[in-house]
Amino acid sequence: MEWETVIGLEIHTQLATTSKIFSGASTTYGAEPNTQACAVDLGLPGVLPVLNAEVVRMAAKFGLATHSTVAKRSVFDRKNYFYPDLPKGYQISQLALPIVHDGYLDIDLEDGVTKRIGITRAHLEEDAGKSLHESFQGMTGIDLNRAGTPLLEIVSEPELRSAREAVAYMRKIHSLVRYLDISDGNMQEGSFRCDANVSVRPIGQEEFGTRAEIKNISCFSFVEQAINLEVERQIMLIESGGTVVQETRLFDPDKHETRPMRSKEEANDYRYFPDPDLLPVEIDDDFIEAVRNTLPELPDTRKARFVSEHGLSDYDAGVLTASRELADYFEAVVEASGGQGKLSANWVMGELSGALNKSDCEVKDSPVTAAALGAMLQRIEDGTISGKIAKQVFEAMWNGEGSADEIIEQQGLKQISDSSAIEGIIREVLDNNPKQIEQYRGGQEKLFGFFVGQVMKATQGKANPKQVNELLRKLLDS
């Protein structure tokens, strides 16, 4: 039997506010445990939550960017359960009336197809604290710094059909929330994580299979691994005569497995009800339009513009617009280079990205600024240096040895563009290789590359490659 995978993702995005969703406590990451949890976060008697207006604006911004309905009236509910890192005994969330619902996002698949994924809802809620096990032998420590941190939970329709589609969707959401500047998307710090709902069904069957939920996956590669493992587990279970049980599972990357956390029968009855301490959130058209006016150019729009303005391929434009920082850097390089779009794209995706990866460095921390790279590309364009020599110049710039012009001057890297000088070197190379000339003229045209290499070697790579090719062809064929 052939099987179809059905996946829905619940992505938890920490909103980039300076204070928490219902209190003035700081959301700064990395503080000493329990130093950023105030009386409201701890749920002490007599305290009342006060909604942070910024989280409403950020949620509306996300809704508008995903073609969703931004609800003019939404309600906060209490989700009741008992866990050591939940000090109040309930989490304030949204159930029946979320602030964002019925939207969509288009994702680009590896085969070039664009697929539309529905967004069921995106609701606001507070984060819980964190249980710490590593530093306490036989005990668990509780850090409540994260309690009350604002989250936007983004729930997709079950329209993803493979682990790779799920990763493509998750990456698109990750890119979008960073473009909108509503989250830093830092997965190492827990600012962006997801739960994956996974089931399988025979191809052609409309009814969904029984799903398992894989909790708290905080890495793109782990999402793909966890889903593939769970799909394999469910298919093997069904084909061996077993039945999939609806349950919550955890992904263990070290053991390369998913394992049960709790079954449906053991799941909590959350007993949702509207929070009596919080009024419904009511916003009007003026608020929504004011938020709409703050939207930046979104990734899909920017990608289309890069294709039309700079003559880039869809793939290249997609790579460059995957992050707002990289897209901004690229545009600054184009401007500094005098409008060399394709050349700028090649260098940003090639040498720059390679150097960033090698140094484990973000583009915003690049030692080569966009203006400096653009200035170097001008020297390629005006013939001062060749593309090959430019790589040597870029490396020196990366190491802090000066600007492109300074390095070219100091190291004597100017390209030889004097036709008579280049022709003289070519004639000398030809005189020293009569056998290869005879073979070339006998039909071995691949030897043309040998002659080019010899000329470039004789000039230490400084000869203008275009002139070398033209003059060499002319002399060989004469």
Secondary structure as the mmCIF struct_conf table of DSSP 4:
data_model
#
loop_
_struct_conf.conf_type_id
_struct_conf.id
_struct_conf.beg_label_comp_id
_struct_conf.beg_label_asym_id
_struct_conf.beg_label_seq_id
_struct_conf.end_label_comp_id
_struct_conf.end_label_asym_id
_struct_conf.end_label_seq_id
STRN STRN1 TRP A 3 GLN A 14
BEND BEND1 THR A 18 THR A 18
STRN STRN2 SER A 19 SER A 19
BEND BEND2 ILE A 21 GLY A 24
STRN STRN3 SER A 26 SER A 26
TURN_TY1_P TURN_TY1_P1 TYR A 29 GLY A 30
HELX_LH_PP_P HELX_LH_PP_P1 ALA A 31 GLU A 32
TURN_TY1_P TURN_TY1_P2 PRO A 33 ASN A 34
BEND BEND3 THR A 35 GLN A 36
HELX_RH_AL_P HELX_RH_AL_P1 ALA A 39 LEU A 42
TURN_TY1_P TURN_TY1_P3 GLY A 43 GLY A 43
TURN_TY1_P TURN_TY1_P4 PRO A 45 GLY A 46
HELX_RH_AL_P HELX_RH_AL_P2 ALA A 53 ALA A 65
TURN_TY1_P TURN_TY1_P5 THR A 66 HIS A 67
STRN STRN4 THR A 69 VAL A 70
BEND BEND4 LYS A 72 LYS A 72
STRN STRN5 ARG A 73 SER A 74
STRN STRN6 ASP A 77 ASN A 80
TURN_TY1_P TURN_TY1_P6 PRO A 84 ASP A 85
TURN_TY1_P TURN_TY1_P7 PRO A 87 LYS A 88
BEND BEND5 GLY A 89 GLY A 89
STRN STRN7 TYR A 90 SER A 93
BEND BEND6 LEU A 95 LEU A 97
BEND BEND7 ILE A 99 ILE A 99
STRN STRN8 VAL A 100 ASP A 108
TURN_TY1_P TURN_TY1_P8 GLU A 110 ASP A 111
BEND BEND8 GLY A 112 GLY A 112
STRN STRN9 THR A 114 GLU A 126
STRN STRN10 LYS A 130 LEU A 132
TURN_TY1_P TURN_TY1_P9 GLU A 134 SER A 135
BEND BEND9 PHE A 136 PHE A 136
TURN_TY1_P TURN_TY1_P10 GLN A 137 GLY A 138
BEND BEND10 MET A 139 MET A 139
STRN STRN11 GLY A 141 ASP A 143
TURN_TY1_P TURN_TY1_P11 ASN A 145 GLY A 148
STRN STRN12 PRO A 150 SER A 156
BEND BEND11 PRO A 158 PRO A 158
STRN STRN13 LEU A 160 LEU A 160
BEND BEND12 SER A 162 SER A 162
HELX_RH_AL_P HELX_RH_AL_P3 ALA A 163 TYR A 179
TURN_TY1_P TURN_TY1_P12 LEU A 180 ASP A 181
BEND BEND13 ILE A 182 ILE A 182
TURN_TY1_P TURN_TY1_P13 MET A 187 GLY A 190
BEND BEND14 SER A 191 SER A 191
STRN STRN14 PHE A 192 PRO A 202
TURN_TY1_P TURN_TY1_P14 ILE A 203 GLY A 204
BEND BEND15 GLU A 207 GLU A 207
STRN STRN15 ALA A 212 ILE A 217
BEND BEND16 CYS A 219 CYS A 219
HELX_RH_AL_P HELX_RH_AL_P4 PHE A 220 GLU A 239
TURN_TY1_P TURN_TY1_P15 SER A 240 GLY A 241
HELX_LH_PP_P HELX_LH_PP_P2 VAL A 244 GLN A 246
STRN STRN16 GLU A 247 ASP A 252
TURN_TY1_P TURN_TY1_P16 PRO A 253 HIS A 256
STRN STRN17 GLU A 257 SER A 263
TURN_TY1_P TURN_TY1_P17 LYS A 264 GLU A 266
STRN STRN18 PHE A 273 PRO A 274
TURN_TY1_P TURN_TY1_P18 PRO A 276 ASP A 277
BEND BEND17 LEU A 278 LEU A 278
HELX_LH_PP_P HELX_LH_PP_P3 LEU A 279 PRO A 280
STRN STRN19 VAL A 281 GLU A 282
HELX_RH_AL_P HELX_RH_AL_P5 ASP A 285 ARG A 292
TURN_TY1_P TURN_TY1_P19 ASN A 293 THR A 294
HELX_RH_AL_P HELX_RH_AL_P6 PRO A 299 HIS A 310
HELX_RH_AL_P HELX_RH_AL_P7 ASP A 314 LEU A 320
TURN_TY1_P TURN_TY1_P20 THR A 321 THR A 321
BEND BEND18 ALA A 322 SER A 323
HELX_RH_AL_P HELX_RH_AL_P8 ARG A 324 ALA A 336
TURN_TY1_P TURN_TY1_P21 SER A 337 GLY A 338
BEND BEND19 GLY A 339 GLY A 339
HELX_RH_AL_P HELX_RH_AL_P9 GLY A 341 TRP A 347
HELX_RH_PI_P HELX_RH_PI_P1 VAL A 348 LEU A 352
HELX_RH_AL_P HELX_RH_AL_P10 SER A 353 SER A 359
TURN_TY1_P TURN_TY1_P22 ASP A 360 ASP A 360
HELX_RH_3T_P HELX_RH_3T_P1 VAL A 363 ASP A 365
BEND BEND20 PRO A 367 VAL A 368
HELX_RH_AL_P HELX_RH_AL_P11 ALA A 370 GLU A 381
TURN_TY1_P TURN_TY1_P23 ASP A 382 GLY A 383
BEND BEND21 THR A 384 ILE A 385
HELX_RH_AL_P HELX_RH_AL_P12 GLY A 387 TRP A 398
TURN_TY1_P TURN_TY1_P24 ASN A 399 GLY A 400
HELX_RH_AL_P HELX_RH_AL_P13 ALA A 404 GLN A 410
TURN_TY1_P TURN_TY1_P25 GLN A 411 GLY A 412
HELX_LH_PP_P HELX_LH_PP_P4 LYS A 414 GLN A 415
STRN STRN20 ILE A 416 ILE A 416
HELX_RH_AL_P HELX_RH_AL_P14 SER A 419 ASP A 431
TURN_TY1_P TURN_TY1_P26 ASN A 432 ASN A 432
HELX_RH_AL_P HELX_RH_AL_P15 PRO A 434 ARG A 441
TURN_TY1_P TURN_TY1_P27 GLY A 442 GLY A 443
TURN_TY1_P TURN_TY1_P28 GLU A 445 LYS A 446
HELX_RH_AL_P HELX_RH_AL_P16 LEU A 447 ALA A 458
TURN_TY1_P TURN_TY1_P29 THR A 459 GLY A 461
STRN STRN21 ALA A 463 ALA A 463
HELX_RH_AL_P HELX_RH_AL_P17 PRO A 465 ASP A 477
#
